[in-house]
Amino acid sequence: MAKLSENAAKMIAEICDRYKDEKTPLMMILSDIQNEYGYIPLEVQELVSAKTGISVAEIYGVVTFYSFFSLEPKGKYIIGCCLGTACYVKGAQQVIDKFSEILKIKPGQTTEDGLFTLDALRCIGACGIAPAVSISGQVHPKVSPDQVAGIIEEIRQKEGMSA
């Protein structure tokens, strides 16, 4: 969505119109846009502002406050490393550090090829299988740092790529 196409602008206007009768429509509008496009860049926030009368500052504040929303496109595979207490105690920091080292990105970033996004999560409710890693919604139990390279390589092979 680098340059907002006419179709994208029309779709965003339609999303805003869906909620025009709502008292507080912003979260619903942003959620629908995030689900449709995967991220909410500044030009989209400006369009939502023009359509709803909500200030860009308020929209930006919401987009940056909630971790569900993103200002940047996410990778095809979103790797979420749980850093909740149980996972952290069982070595989750070393796991996320290993993903970061191998992928050459920090949490919150996406690889240049657009394949991976690395996210630090607070708790995914998988304390019994800590440390847990979620990859595009699939939870991997008891992940250790020495498993990380194999996980990444398996995904790359599935994509027809190799390290």
Salt bridges, closest charged atoms under 4 A:
ASP17 OD1 - LYS51 NZ 3.10
ASP32 OD2 - ARG18 NH1 2.87
GLU101 OE2 - LYS98 NZ 3.52
ASP119 OD2 - LYS74 NZ 3.23
GLU159 OE2 - LYS76 NZ 2.97
